[in-house]
C-alpha cells in the first residue's frame, strides 16, 4: 500500500477524493478492445455513448439528444451540440462515424454492441442516420456500450485501430484516454492505481460531489478488507464472502447488497477434432453430450455455495441470471450432483477410466474464482476426469482464451443490456465477422442455436421474441453446451458517509456518488 499512500497524499485537501478498490485489474483503457466489465467501468467514467443507462437502468439520451425512426430500419439521431472532448476538441458526427468503423474491427471484442447496424451515415455535423439490417429491438440498449472516440485525437496519436490484445499489442489508446465524460484520465497502468479528475466542462451536471477518483486493484482479499477498515480506501465493490458477515455487523462500515446480472460457468471446446493437451488422442470427448452431462452432474453447486461462497451465490442451470429479460425461475433448477450416474455416462461414452484435460481459471476476476475451480477439480476427479488447473490473472487468462489455447475454462459473463440475447449472441452463437460469438472461445457451433439467436435479434414482437429466447436457453441447458455454476451476488462495503447507487451490472459510477 506504499504506492497508494503516496498517491493519496498528493490529492488536493480541498477536493472530495474517492478511493475505490476491487480485486480485478483493468486490461486496457481502449473502450473498443475488451468486453471486460472492470475495464469498461473505468472507461465509462471517461467515455460516453449516444445513449447511457439512467438510475433505473433504462437507456436515456447522452451524446445523442433524441432519435426518430424514419423507418423500421433507419433511425435519425440528433447529436448534442457544444460537447467537447477532454482535449478541448469539438464532438461531431465525424467522431461517431469514425468510432463505428473502429469498434467493428475484428481484433476487438465489442462488435456485438453494433451488430445489426449496416451503416452510420453523416447527415450534417450534428445529425446521423443509423441504418439497420432489420428492426433491432435492443438498439438503444446496445448503443450504451458504443463508446465515442475523437477521430482527430486517435489519428494524431496513431490509435485509429483497435489494439490486438491477444497478441499483446498496445497503442496510445491502451494507456491514455480522451472522452467526453464526467471524468478525465490522469494516469492508468496495469497493477497500479487509475487516477481521474472531474471534467469541469462536462455537458451534464454531476449528481455527486466526487472531484477526484482513484481505482486501486488489490487482488488479496485480506489486504483489500484491511485497506477499507483502516480508512485507506472508501469503497470496496467486491466484498469477499468469507468477510461478509463480519463486515455487515461492523458499525464503521455500511454494506449495500444485491445480485449481479452475471453467470459464472465452465466452457468446453466442442469444435476441435482432437482436444488440446488432453490424454485422449484422435478425438474430442467434449463433442459427446454424455461427457458434458457427466461433468454437469458431478458438479455440486450447493457445496460450492455453502463452503466457498458462504451463501452468496444462486446455483444455476440457466446461462442467464435473474433480472435479465428471458430468465425463467422455473427453468433454473440445477441438476442434483450424482457422481455415480456421471461415471456411468462416462463409461457409456467410452471413458470408463476417465481422461485428463487442462483447465484454465482466472484468479483475480470473479468472487473466489480460483477456489471454485479447485473445488470443481476435486469433484470431477471423483468420476475420473483429471483436470490440471492453471490459475492466472485475468489479463493472461483472456489472452489465452482469445488465442483458443484453452480447451476447458471458467469465465463469467455479465448482461449489461439486461436481455438474454446479449449472452446468447456472445457465447452461444458461432463466431463470425458480424459481431456474433464474441465470447465463444470454445468453438461451439450449433446451427439450431445460431438460427434462434439470429431470429431473436430482429424479432419485433415481444411475445414471439421471448418465446424464442426461452427455446434457445432450453437448448443450451438441455444439450449441456456449458456448465453453469452460479449467478454471482456482489455486496459492496463502504464508509458510512458514502452515498452511491448499487448497480447490478457491476458498474460503479462516480457521477452518482457523494462523500460528506
C-alpha positions in Angstrom: 0.0 0.0 0.0 3.1 2.3 0.0 2.3 3.4 -3.6 -1.3 4.1 -2.7 -0.4 6.1 0.4 1.9 8.3 -1.6 -0.7 8.8 -4.2 -3.4 9.7 -1.7 -1.1 12.2 0.0 -0.8 14.1 -3.3 -4.6 14.6 -3.6 -5.9 18.1 -3.0 -7.1 18.5 0.6 -10.0 20.8 -0.6 -11.3 18.2 -3.1 -13.7 15.3 -2.5 -11.5 12.4 -3.5 -12.9 8.9 -3.6 -10.7 5.8 -3.3 -12.3 2.7 -4.7 -10.8 -0.8 -4.6 -11.7 -4.2 -6.0 -9.6 -7.3 -6.8 -9.6 -7.0 -10.6 -7.1 -5.1 -12.7 -8.0 -3.3 -15.9 -7.0 -5.0 -19.1 -6.9 -1.9 -21.2 -8.2 1.7 -21.5 -9.2 1.2 -25.1 -13.0 1.0 -24.9 -13.3 -0.9 -28.2 -10.9 -3.6 -27.2 -12.2 -5.9 -24.4 -15.7 -6.7 -23.3 -14.4 -6.8 -19.7 -16.6 -5.2 -17.0 -13.8 -3.6 -14.9 -12.1 -2.1 -17.9 -15.3 -0.8 -19.3 -16.4 0.6 -16.0 -13.2 2.6 -15.8 -13.7 3.7 -19.4 -17.3 4.7 -18.8 -16.2 7.4 -16.3 -14.3 8.9 -19.3 -16.1 7.9 -22.5 -19.8 8.2 -23.5 -22.1 6.6 -26.0 -25.1 8.0 -27.9 -27.2 6.7 -25.0 -26.4 5.8 -21.4 -28.2 4.0 -18.5 -30.1 6.1 -16.1 -30.6 5.4 -12.4 -33.3 2.9 -13.3 -31.0 1.1 -15.9 -33.2 2.3 -18.8 -31.4 3.9 -21.8 -31.6 7.7 -21.9 -30.0 10.4 -24.1 -26.3 11.0 -23.8 -24.3 12.2 -26.8 -27.5 12.0 -28.7 -30.3 14.2 -27.5 -33.1 12.4 -29.3 -33.8 9.9 -32.0 -36.6 9.4 -34.6 -37.5 6.3 -36.5 -37.7 7.4 -40.2 -38.5 3.7 -41.0 -38.1 0.5 -39.0 -34.5 0.2 -40.3 -33.5 3.9 -40.4 -33.1 5.9 -37.2 -32.2 9.6 -37.2 -30.1 10.6 -34.2 -29.7 14.3 -33.3 -26.3 14.8 -31.6 -25.6 17.0 -28.6 -24.2 20.4 -29.6 -21.4 22.2 -27.7 -19.8 19.0 -26.3 -16.0 18.9 -26.2 -13.6 16.1 -25.7 -11.2 16.3 -22.8 -8.5 17.8 -25.0 -10.9 20.6 -26.0 -11.7 19.5 -29.5 -15.4 19.5 -30.5 -17.6 16.4 -30.7 -19.3 16.0 -34.1 -20.8 13.4 -36.4 -17.4 12.6 -37.8 -16.4 11.1 -34.4 -19.4 8.8 -34.4 -18.8 7.6 -38.0 -15.1 7.0 -37.1 -15.9 5.2 -33.9 -18.4 2.9 -35.7 -15.7 1.8 -38.2 -13.2 1.3 -35.3 -15.4 -0.7 -33.0 -16.2 -3.2 -35.8 -12.6 -4.1 -36.4 -12.1 -7.9 -35.9 -9.3 -7.7 -33.3 -11.6 -6.0 -30.9 -14.3 -7.7 -28.7 -17.1 -5.1 -28.7 -18.6 -5.6 -32.2 -21.7 -7.2 -30.7 -22.9 -3.8 -29.5 -23.2 -2.5 -33.1 -24.2 -5.8 -34.8 -27.3 -5.3 -36.9 -26.2 -1.8 -37.9 -25.3 -1.8 -41.5 -24.1 1.8 -41.8 -23.9 5.1 -39.9 -24.4 8.0 -42.3 -23.5 11.5 -41.6 -26.3 13.9 -42.4 -24.6 17.0 -41.1 -22.2 17.8 -38.2 -24.9 17.1 -35.6 -27.2 14.5 -37.3 -26.6 10.9 -38.2 -28.7 8.1 -39.6 -28.3 4.6 -38.2 -29.1 2.2 -41.0 -30.2 -1.3 -39.7 -30.1 -4.7 -41.4 -33.6 -5.3 -39.9 -35.6 -3.9 -36.9 -33.4 -4.1 -33.8 -35.3 -4.2 -30.5 -32.1 -3.7 -28.5 -30.6 -0.8 -30.4 -30.8 1.8 -27.7 -29.5 -0.6 -25.0 -26.6 -1.7 -27.2 -25.6 1.8 -28.0 -24.8 2.5 -24.3 -21.7 0.4 -24.8 -20.7 2.0 -28.1 -18.1 4.5 -26.8 -17.3 7.5 -29.0 -13.6 8.4 -29.6 -12.3 11.6 -31.0 -11.3 10.9 -34.6 -8.7 13.7 -34.6 -7.1 12.5 -31.3 -7.0 8.9 -32.5 -5.4 9.8 -35.8 -2.9 12.2 -34.3 -1.8 9.6 -31.8 -1.7 6.6 -34.1 -4.6 4.9 -32.4 -7.1 4.8 -35.2 -7.2 1.0 -35.0 -8.2 -1.2 -32.0 -5.3 -2.9 -30.3 -4.8 -6.6 -30.8 -5.0 -7.6 -27.2 -4.4 -11.4 -27.7 -1.1 -10.5 -29.5 -0.2 -8.3 -26.5 -0.3 -5.2 -28.8 -0.8 -1.8 -27.4 -1.3 1.7 -28.9 -1.8 5.2 -27.4 -5.5 4.4 -26.6 -4.4 1.4 -24.5 -3.0 3.6 -21.7 -4.4 7.0 -22.5 -8.0 8.3 -22.9 -9.8 11.3 -24.4 -13.5 11.1 -24.0 -16.4 13.5 -23.3 -17.5 12.0 -20.0 -17.7 13.3 -16.4 -14.1 12.4 -15.5 -10.7 12.9 -17.2 -8.0 10.3 -17.0 -4.8 11.4 -15.2 -3.0 8.1 -15.3 -3.6 4.4 -15.6 -1.3 1.4 -15.7 -1.7 -2.3 -15.1 -1.2 -3.3 -11.4 -1.3 0.3 -10.4 -3.9 2.9 -9.5 -6.0 4.5 -12.1 -6.4 8.2 -11.4 -9.2 10.5 -12.7 -10.3 14.1 -12.0 -13.6 15.7 -12.6 -14.4 17.2 -16.0 -15.5 20.7 -15.2 -16.6 21.3 -18.7 -18.9 18.3 -18.9 -22.1 19.0 -20.7 -24.2 17.4 -17.9 -24.5 18.2 -14.2 -22.8 15.8 -11.9 -25.2 14.4 -9.3 -22.4 13.5 -6.9 -19.5 15.6 -5.5 -16.5 13.4 -6.3 -13.8 15.6 -7.8 -11.0 13.0 -7.8 -11.4 9.3 -8.3 -8.8 6.6 -7.7 -9.3 3.0 -8.6 -7.0 0.5 -6.8 -6.7 -3.1 -8.0 -6.0 -5.1 -4.8 -6.0 -8.8 -5.6 -5.6 -10.0 -2.0 -8.9 -10.2 -0.2 -7.4 -9.7 3.3 -5.4 -6.7 2.1 -8.5 -5.2 0.4 -10.6 -5.6 3.5 -7.8 -4.2 5.7 -7.5 -1.2 3.5 -11.2 -0.5 3.9 -11.1 -0.9 7.7 -8.1 1.3 8.1 -9.6 4.0 6.0 -7.1 3.8 3.1 -10.0 3.2 0.7 -13.6 4.5 0.8 -15.4 1.7 -1.0 -14.9 -1.9 -2.0 -17.2 -3.3 -4.7 -16.4 -7.0 -4.2 -16.7 -7.9 -0.6 -15.1 -11.4 0.0 -17.8 -13.9 1.1 -15.7 -15.0 4.0 -15.7 -11.5 5.4 -19.3 -10.6 4.6 -21.0 -11.4 8.0 -18.2 -9.7 10.0 -18.3 -6.5 7.9 -22.1 -6.5 8.0 -22.0 -6.1 11.8 -19.1 -3.6 11.8 -20.5 -0.1 12.7 -17.5 1.5 11.0 -18.9 0.4 7.6 -22.1 0.4 5.5 -22.9 -2.5 3.2 -25.1 -2.4 0.1 -26.3 -5.8 -1.1 -27.7 -7.0 -4.3 -27.5 -9.7 -7.0 -25.3 -9.1 -10.1 -26.5 -9.9 -13.6 -23.6 -12.2 -14.1 -23.4 -16.0 -14.5 -20.2 -17.8 -13.8 -19.7 -21.0 -15.8 -17.3 -23.6 -17.3 -16.9 -23.8 -21.1 -15.6 -26.8 -23.1 -14.0 -26.9 -26.6 -16.7 -28.6 -28.7 -15.2 -27.8 -32.1 -11.7 -29.2 -32.3 -11.4 -32.7 -33.7 -8.8 -33.5 -31.0 -8.8 -32.0 -27.5 -5.7 -29.9 -27.0 -3.3 -31.2 -24.4 -5.7 -34.0 -23.3 -4.8 -37.6 -22.6 -7.4 -38.5 -25.3 -5.8 -38.7 -28.7 -7.6 -38.6 -32.1 -10.9 -37.3 -30.8 -12.6 -34.8 -28.6 -14.6 -36.2 -25.7 -16.4 -32.8 -25.3 -18.2 -33.4 -28.6 -20.1 -36.2 -26.8 -23.2 -34.9 -24.9 -22.8 -37.8 -22.4 -19.4 -36.4 -21.3 -20.8 -32.9 -21.0 -23.8 -34.3 -19.0 -21.4 -36.2 -16.7 -19.3 -33.1 -15.9 -22.5 -31.2 -15.2 -23.8 -34.0 -12.9 -20.5 -34.2 -11.0 -20.6 -30.5 -10.0 -22.0 -30.0 -6.6 -23.3 -26.4 -6.8 -24.8 -26.4 -3.3 -21.5 -27.4 -1.8 -19.8 -24.5 -3.6 -22.5 -22.1 -2.4 -22.2 -23.3 1.2 -18.4 -23.8 1.6 -16.8 -21.4 -0.9 -19.4 -18.6 -1.5 -20.8 -18.6 2.1 -24.3 -18.5 0.8 -23.6 -15.5 -1.6 -24.5 -17.2 -4.8 -27.5 -18.6 -6.7 -26.8 -22.1 -8.1 -27.6 -22.0 -11.8 -29.0 -24.2 -14.5 -29.6 -21.4 -17.0 -26.9 -19.3 -18.5 -28.7 -16.0 -17.8 -29.3 -14.6 -14.3 -32.4 -13.2 -12.6 -33.2 -9.7 -13.6 -32.5 -10.3 -17.3 -35.3 -10.5 -19.9 -35.8 -14.1 -20.8 -34.9 -15.5 -17.4 -37.4 -18.1 -16.0 -37.0 -19.2 -12.4 -38.9 -22.5 -13.2 -36.2 -23.4 -15.7 -33.3 -22.5 -13.5 -33.2 -25.6 -11.3 -29.7 -27.2 -11.4 -29.4 -31.0 -11.5 -28.6 -32.6 -8.2 -25.0 -33.8 -8.0 -24.9 -37.5 -8.9 -21.3 -38.9 -9.3 -22.5 -42.4 -9.8 -24.7 -41.5 -12.7 -21.9 -39.3 -14.1 -19.4 -42.2 -14.0 -21.9 -44.4 -15.9 -22.3 -41.8 -18.6 -18.5 -41.5 -19.0 -18.3 -45.3 -19.3 -21.1 -45.3 -21.9 -19.2 -42.6 -23.9 -16.1 -44.8 -23.9 -14.2 -43.3 -21.0 -14.6 -45.8 -18.1 -11.3 -44.7 -16.6 -12.0 -41.0 -17.3 -9.4 -38.8 -19.0 -7.0 -35.9 -18.3 -7.6 -32.3 -19.6 -6.1 -28.9 -18.8 -8.4 -26.4 -17.0 -7.8 -22.7 -17.1 -9.2 -20.3 -14.5 -8.7 -16.6 -13.6 -7.5 -15.9 -10.0 -8.4 -12.2 -9.7 -11.7 -11.6 -11.6 -14.8 -13.3 -10.1 -15.6 -13.9 -6.4 -13.5 -16.8 -5.2 -12.8 -17.8 -8.8 -9.7 -19.9 -8.2 -11.4 -21.6 -5.2 -14.4 -22.5 -7.4 -12.0 -24.2 -9.9 -10.2 -26.0 -7.1 -13.5 -27.4 -5.8 -14.6 -28.4 -9.3 -11.3 -30.2 -9.9 -11.9 -32.3 -6.8 -15.5 -33.1 -7.8 -14.5 -34.1 -11.4 -11.7 -36.3 -10.0 -14.3 -38.4 -8.3 -15.7 -39.5 -11.7 -12.2 -39.9 -13.3 -11.9 -36.6 -15.1 -8.4 -35.3 -14.1 -8.4 -31.5 -14.7 -5.0 -29.9 -14.5 -5.6 -26.5 -13.1 -3.8 -23.4 -14.4 -5.0 -20.3 -12.5 -3.8 -16.9 -13.8 -4.6 -13.2 -13.6 -7.5 -12.3 -15.9 -5.2 -10.4 -18.3 -3.3 -13.6 -19.1 -6.5 -15.8 -18.9 -8.3 -13.8 -21.5 -5.4 -13.7 -23.9 -5.2 -17.5 -23.8 -8.9 -17.7 -24.5 -8.7 -15.4 -27.4 -5.8 -17.5 -28.9 -8.0 -20.6 -28.4 -5.4 -22.2 -26.1 -8.0 -23.3 -23.5 -10.0 -26.4 -24.2 -11.7 -26.2 -20.7 -12.1 -22.9 -18.8 -14.0 -20.8 -16.3 -15.4 -17.4 -17.1 -18.3 -15.2 -16.0 -20.4 -13.2 -18.4 -22.4 -10.1 -17.4 -25.6 -8.9 -19.1 -25.4 -5.1 -19.2 -28.2 -4.9 -21.7 -30.5 -6.8 -19.3 -31.6 -9.0 -22.2 -30.7 -12.7 -22.7 -29.9 -12.1 -26.4 -26.6 -10.4 -25.4 -25.4 -13.6 -23.8 -26.8 -16.0 -26.4 -25.2 -13.9 -29.1 -21.8 -13.7 -27.3 -21.2 -17.2 -26.0 -23.9 -19.2 -27.8 -23.6 -18.2 -31.5 -20.8 -19.4 -33.6 -18.1 -16.8 -34.2 -18.4 -14.8 -37.4 -17.5 -11.4 -38.8 -20.8 -9.8 -37.9 -20.2 -9.5 -34.2 -21.7 -12.9 -33.2 -19.7 -15.2 -30.9 -17.6 -12.6 -29.3 -17.2 -14.7 -26.1 -17.3 -18.0 -27.9 -13.8 -19.2 -27.2 -14.9 -22.9 -27.1 -15.7 -23.2 -30.8 -19.4 -24.0 -30.1 -21.2 -24.1 -33.5 -24.8 -25.3 -33.3 -26.9 -24.4 -36.4 -30.2 -24.7 -34.5 -28.9 -22.3 -31.8 -27.4 -19.9 -34.3 -30.8 -19.7 -36.1 -32.6 -19.0 -32.9 -30.1 -16.2 -31.8 -30.4 -14.5 -35.2 -34.2 -14.6 -35.1 -34.2 -13.2 -31.6 -32.0 -10.3 -32.7 -34.5 -8.9 -35.2 -37.9 -10.2 -33.9 -40.0 -7.1 -33.2 -42.9 -8.8 -31.5 -42.1 -9.1 -27.7 -44.1 -12.3 -27.0 -42.7 -14.1 -30.0 -39.2 -12.9 -29.2 -39.4 -14.0 -25.6 -40.6 -17.4 -26.8 -37.6 -17.7 -29.0 -35.3 -16.7 -26.1 -36.9 -19.5 -23.9 -36.4 -22.0 -26.7 -32.7 -21.0 -27.1 -32.0 -21.1 -23.3 -33.6 -24.5 -23.0 -31.5 -25.9 -25.9 -28.3 -24.6 -24.2 -29.3 -26.1 -20.9 -30.5 -29.5 -22.2 -27.6 -30.0 -24.5 -25.1 -29.1 -21.7 -23.3 -26.8 -24.1 -21.9 -25.1 -20.9 -21.7 -26.0 -17.2 -23.2 -23.0 -15.3 -22.0 -22.8 -11.7 -24.0 -19.9 -10.2 -25.3 -16.4 -10.6 -23.0 -14.1 -8.7 -24.1 -12.0 -5.7 -21.8 -9.0 -5.1 -22.2 -6.9 -1.9 -20.4 -3.5 -1.7 -18.9 -2.2 1.5 -18.0 1.5 2.2 -17.5 4.1 4.8 -20.9 5.1 6.4 -20.8 8.6 4.8 -20.5 7.3 1.2 -23.8 7.7 -0.8 -23.9 5.8 -4.1 -26.1 3.6 -6.3 -25.5 -0.2 -6.1 -25.5 -1.4 -9.7 -26.5 -4.9 -10.6 -24.4 -4.6 -13.7 -21.3 -4.2 -11.5 -20.6 -0.7 -13.0 -19.8 1.7 -10.2 -20.5 5.2 -11.3 -18.8 8.2 -9.6 -21.4 10.6 -11.1 -24.0 9.1 -8.7 -21.7 9.2 -5.7 -21.3 11.6 -2.8 -18.8 12.0 0.1 -19.7 14.0 3.2 
